Amino acid sequence: MTLRFPHLVFDFDGTLVDSAVGMAACMNELLGDLGRKSLTANDVALMVGDGIPMTVRRAMEATGDVPGDLADQVEKFKALYYRQAVEETPLYDGVLATLEVLDAKGYVMALCTNKVYDATMRLLEGIGIARFFKAVAGGDSYPVCKPHPDHLYGVMEAMGATTDNTVLIGDSPNDIDCAKNAGVRSIAVSYGYSKVPPAELGADALIEHFNALPKALDTLA
């Protein structure tokens, strides 16, 4: 069967994995060392999506002033996060089975995330899904990151994709705006960490559960 959109590019946090609980645990350890109040997982969920430095900055702003040694606090958070058990960043229901279905159908898949590359690869390998992705672009892989189109163009070039045969799947404005900026079709998931109601993101399709993705791709085609 010939696939109309054979190249799929996925977001990571809020799309494939529910990372908020684990990130909140690490953030609260950092904040506790500074004598600051704890944040809930929901608080942290609304802070992710623009890379670790911005997540840490938002956590500091939510609990007091931004410290002068913010860069040091970012490095401390990274150290905590890199030591965190992989099991604390679970896949959303249906992700593994659906990736297997897509792989069997012949889709070429890649990942485009604003999370730093090393942390992303550690999780992909630990969770056991790295094998599905031909290319991975982290937030530090290029001079720019989502929603800038060059972030998506970079990973598309690495996977041999073009704008007319690629679909980006994500949960946030950064994802869907990136697809629009790049001239690529998009599918939004209704769960995840979007600060904008998913139906208002402007994606070409919206799915309620990850296992609805194959059918949505067929409909999009």
TILUMGU-724399 format. One record per atom (N, C-alpha, C): residue in three letters; x, y, z. Coordinates in steps of 0.1 Angstrom, whole numbers, plus 5000, padded with zeros to 4 digits. Example, Ala and Ser with C-alpha at 12.3 -4.5 7.8 and 13.67 -1.06 7.14 Angstrom:
<nodes>
ALA513249435078 ALA512349555078 ALA513249675078 SER512849785071 SER513749895071 SER512950005079 
</nodes>
This chain:
<nodes>
MET500849885000 MET500050005000 MET500950125000 THR500550224991 THR501350354991 THR500750445001 LEU501650495010 LEU501250595020 LEU501250735015 ARG500250805017 ARG500150945013 ARG501151035021 PHE501151005034 PHE502151085043 PHE503050975050 PRO504050935043 PRO504950825048 PRO505850875059 HIS506051005061 HIS506951055072 HIS506151115083 LEU506451065095 LEU505751115107 LEU506751175117 VAL506551295122 VAL507451355131 VAL506651385144 PHE507151325155 PHE506451335168 PHE507051435178 ASP506251495185 ASP506651565197 ASP506851455208 PHE507451495219 PHE507751395230 PHE506951415242 ASP507251515250 ASP506551545263 ASP505051585259 GLY504151515266 GLY502751545264 GLY502151485252 THR502951415244 THR502451345232 THR502651205233 LEU503951165235 LEU504351025237 LEU504450985251 VAL504951075260 VAL505151045274 VAL504551145283 ASP504151095295 ASP503551185305 ASP504651215315 SER505451325312 SER506651355319 SER506451445331 ALA505251505333 ALA505051605343 ALA505251565357 VAL504851445361 VAL504951395374 VAL506451385378 GLY507251315369 GLY508651295372 GLY509351435372 MET509051525363 MET509651655363 MET509351735375 ALA508051715380 ALA507651785392 ALA508451745404 ALA508751615405 ALA509451555416 ALA510951615416 CYS511551625405 CYS512851685404 CYS512851835407 MET511851895402 MET511752045404 MET511552075418 ASN510751995425 ASN510452025439 ASN511651995448 GLU512551905444 GLU513751875451 GLU514652005450 LEU514752055438 LEU515452175435 LEU514952295443 LEU513652315443 LEU512952425450 LEU513152405465 GLY513052285470 GLY513152255484 GLY514552305489 ASP515552275481 ASP516952315485 ASP517052465486 LEU516152535479 LEU516252685479 LEU515252745489 GLY514552655497 GLY513552695507 GLY512252745501 ARG511952695489 ARG510752745482 ARG509652645483 LYS508452685480 LYS507252595481 LYS507352495469 SER506552395471 SER506552285461 SER505452325450 LEU505652265438 LEU504652275427 LEU503952145425 THR502752155420 THR502052025416 THR502451985402 ALA502151865399 ALA502451815386 ALA501751895375 ASN500551935378 ASN499752025369 ASN500452155367 ASP501052215378 ASP501752335377 ASP502952315367 VAL503652215369 VAL504852185360 VAL504452155346 ALA503352085344 ALA502852055331 ALA502652175322 LEU502252285328 LEU502052415321 LEU503352485319 MET504452445325 MET505752505323 MET506652445313 VAL506252325309 VAL507152245299 VAL506852285285 GLY507752245276 GLY507452265262 GLY508452355255 ASP509252435263 ASP510152525257 ASP511552505261 GLY511852375265 GLY513152345270 GLY513352355285 ILE514352285290 ILE514552285304 ILE514952425310 PRO515752505304 PRO516052635310 PRO514752715312 MET513852715302 MET512652795304 MET511752735314 THR511752605315 THR510952535326 THR511352575340 VAL512752575342 VAL513252615354 VAL512952765357 ARG513152845347 ARG512852985349 ARG511353005354 ARG510452935347 ARG509052955351 ARG508752905365 ALA509452795369 ALA509252745382 ALA509752845392 MET510852915389 MET511453015398 MET510453135399 GLU509953175388 GLU509053295388 GLU507753255395 ALA507353135395 ALA506053095402 ALA506253075417 THR507553075422 THR507853055436 THR508653165442 GLY508853275435 GLY509653385440 GLY510353455429 ASP511453515432 ASP512253585422 ASP513153495414 VAL513553535403 VAL514453455395 VAL515853475400 PRO516553375405 PRO517853385411 PRO518853435401 GLY519853505406 GLY520953545398 GLY521753425392 ASP521753315399 ASP522553195395 ASP521553105387 LEU520653155379 LEU519653075372 LEU520352965364 ALA521452995357 ALA522152895349 ALA522652775358 ASP523152805370 ASP523552705379 ASP522352615384 GLN521152685386 GLN519952605390 GLN519552515378 VAL519652565366 VAL519352485354 VAL520252355354 GLU521452375357 GLU522452255357 GLU522052165368 LYS521752215379 LYS521352125391 LYS520052045387 PHE519152115381 PHE517852045377 PHE518251935367 LYS519051965357 LYS519451865347 LYS520051745354 ALA520951765364 ALA521551655371 ALA520551575378 LEU519551635384 LEU518451565391 LEU517651485381 TYR517351545370 TYR516451485359 TYR517151365353 TYR518451385350 TYR519251275344 TYR519351155353 ARG519351175366 ARG519451065375 ARG518050995378 GLN517051065374 GLN515651015377 GLN515350875370 ALA514650795377 ALA514250665371 ALA513450685359 VAL513750605348 VAL513050615336 VAL511550585338 GLU511250495347 GLU509950455350 GLU509050565354 GLU509650675359 GLU508850795363 GLU508350885351 THR508750845339 THR508250905327 THR507550805318 PRO506350775321 PRO505650665314 PRO505150705301 LEU505050605292 LEU504350625279 LEU502850645281 TYR502250725273 TYR500750735274 TYR500150595269 ASP498950575273 ASP498350445269 ASP498250435254 GLY498550325249 GLY498450295234 GLY499550345226 VAL500550405232 VAL501650465223 VAL502550345218 LEU502950255226 LEU503850145221 LEU503150065210 ALA501950025213 ALA501249935203 ALA501050015190 THR500750145191 THR500450225179 THR501750245171 LEU502850275178 LEU504150285171 LEU504450155163 GLU504150045169 GLU504449915163 GLU503549895150 VAL502349945151 VAL501449935140 VAL501950025128 LEU502350145132 LEU502850245122 LEU504050195115 ASP504950135124 ASP506250085118 ASP505949965109 ALA505049885112 ALA504649765103 ALA504049815090 LYS503349925091 LYS502749985078 LYS503750045069 GLY504950075075 GLY506050125066 GLY506250275068 TYR505650335078 TYR505950475081 TYR507350495086 VAL507950605081 VAL509350645086 VAL509050755097 MET509550735109 MET509250815120 MET510450885126 ALA510251005131 ALA511251085138 ALA510651165149 LEU511551215157 LEU511151295169 LEU511751435169 CYS510851535172 CYS511251675172 CYS510751735185 THR511651755195 THR511351795208 THR512151915213 ASN511652005221 ASN512352115227 ASN513152065239 LYS512951945243 LYS513751885254 LYS515151865249 VAL516151875258 VAL517551865253 VAL517751715248 TYR518651705238 TYR518851585231 TYR519351465240 ASP520251485249 ASP520751385257 ASP519751325266 ALA518951415273 ALA517851365281 ALA516751285273 THR516551335261 THR515551265253 THR516051125249 MET517251115245 MET517750985241 MET517850885253 ARG518150935264 ARG518150855276 ARG516750795279 LEU515750875277 LEU514450825280 LEU513950735269 LEU514250775256 LEU513750695245 LEU514350545246 GLU515650545250 GLU516250415251 GLU515750335263 GLY515650415274 GLY515150345286 GLY513750295285 ILE512850365279 ILE511450325277 ILE511350215266 GLY512350215257 GLY512350105247 GLY511750145234 ILE511650275231 ILE511050315218 ILE512050385209 ALA513350385212 ALA514250455204 ALA514350395190 ARG514150265189 ARG514250185177 ARG513250235166 PHE512150305170 PHE511150345160 PHE511550465152 PHE512550545157 PHE512850675152 PHE514150685144 LYS513950715131 LYS515150735122 LYS515950855126 ALA515350955131 ALA516051075135 ALA515451135147 VAL516251205155 VAL515851265167 VAL516451405168 ALA515651505169 ALA516151645171 ALA515751695185 GLY516651735193 GLY516351795206 GLY516351945205 GLY516052005216 GLY515952145216 GLY517352215214 ASP518352135217 ASP519752195215 ASP520452135203 SER519752075194 SER520352015182 SER520552115171 TYR519852225171 TYR519952325161 TYR520052465167 PRO520352565160 PRO520352705167 PRO518952745171 VAL517952685165 VAL516552725169 VAL515752605173 CYS514652625179 CYS513752515183 CYS512252555180 LYS511352455181 LYS509952485178 LYS509452605186 PRO508652695180 PRO507952675167 PRO508652725155 HIS509952745156 HIS510752785144 HIS510752665134 PRO510452695121 PRO510352585112 PRO511652515109 ASP512852585111 ASP514052515109 ASP514352395118 HIS513752395129 HIS513852285138 HIS513252155131 LEU512052175126 LEU511352065119 LEU512052035106 TYR512552135098 TYR513252115086 TYR514452025088 GLY515152055099 GLY516351985102 GLY516151835103 VAL515151795111 VAL514851655113 VAL514251595101 MET513451675093 MET512951625081 MET514051585071 GLU515051675070 GLU516151645061 GLU516851515066 ALA517051495079 ALA517751375084 ALA516951255081 MET515651255080 MET514851145077 MET514451125062 GLY514851225054 GLY514551215040 GLY513151255036 ALA512551345044 ALA511151385042 ALA511051515035 THR509851545029 THR509551665023 THR508251725029 THR507951855027 THR506851915033 THR505551855029 ASP505451805017 ASP504151755012 ASP503951605015 ASN504851545022 ASN504651405026 ASN504851375040 THR504751485048 THR505051475063 THR503951525071 VAL503751455083 VAL502751505092 VAL503451515106 LEU503251625113 LEU503751645126 LEU502551615136 ILE502951535147 ILE501951505157 ILE502351565170 GLY501551645176 GLY501951705189 GLY500751755197 ASP501051815209 ASP500051855218 ASP499951995221 SER500852085216 SER500952215220 SER500952315209 PRO500852445212 PRO500952555201 PRO502352545195 ASN503452515203 ASN504752505197 ASN504752405185 ASP504052295187 ASP504052185177 ASP503252225165 ILE502052265167 ILE501152295156 ILE501552425149 ASP502052525156 ASP502552645149 ASP503852615141 CYS504652525146 CYS505852485139 CYS505452415126 ALA504452325126 ALA504052265114 ALA503452365104 LYS502652465109 LYS502152565100 LYS503252645094 ASN504252685103 ASN505352765098 ASN506152695087 ALA506252565088 ALA506952485079 ALA506152435067 GLY504852465067 GLY504052415056 GLY503752265056 VAL503652215068 VAL503452065070 VAL502152045077 ARG501451935073 ARG500251895079 ARG500451855094 SER499351865102 SER499551835116 SER498351765122 ILE498651685132 ILE497551625140 ILE497851655155 ALA496851705162 ALA496951735176 ALA496351625184 VAL496951595196 VAL496351505206 VAL495551595216 SER494451545221 SER493651625230 SER494151625244 TYR495051525248 TYR495651525261 TYR496851605261 GLY497751585270 GLY499051665270 GLY499051795278 TYR499951885274 TYR500251995282 TYR499852135276 SER499052135266 SER498752265259 SER498052365268 LYS498552485267 LYS497852595275 LYS496652645267 VAL496552605254 VAL495452645245 VAL494552515244 PRO493252535244 PRO492352415242 PRO492752345229 PRO492952215229 PRO493452145218 PRO492652175205 ALA491352185206 ALA490452205194 ALA490752345188 GLU491452435195 GLU491752565190 GLU493152585185 LEU493952475185 LEU495352475180 LEU495452495165 GLY494352455158 GLY494352475144 GLY495052365136 ALA495152245142 ALA495752135135 ALA494752085124 ASP495252005115 ASP494451945105 ASP493551835110 ALA493851775121 ALA493051675127 ALA493351675142 LEU492351625150 LEU492451615165 LEU492051475169 ILE492951405177 ILE492551275182 ILE492451275197 GLU491551195202 GLU491351185216 GLU492351085223 HIS492750985215 HIS493650875221 HIS494650845210 PHE495850815215 PHE496950785206 PHE496650675196 ASN495950575200 ASN495650465191 ASN494750505179 ALA494150625180 ALA493350675168 ALA494250735157 LEU495550735159 LEU496350805149 LEU496350735136 PRO496450605135 PRO496450545121 PRO495250575113 LYS494050575119 LYS492850605112 LYS492850755108 ALA493350845117 ALA493450985114 ALA494351015102 LEU495450935101 LEU496350955090 LEU495650905077 ASP494850805078 ASP494150755066 ASP493150865062 THR492450925071 THR491451025069 THR492051145063 LEU493251185068 LEU493951305064 LEU494451285049 ALA494751155046 ALA495251125032 ALA494051135022 
</nodes>
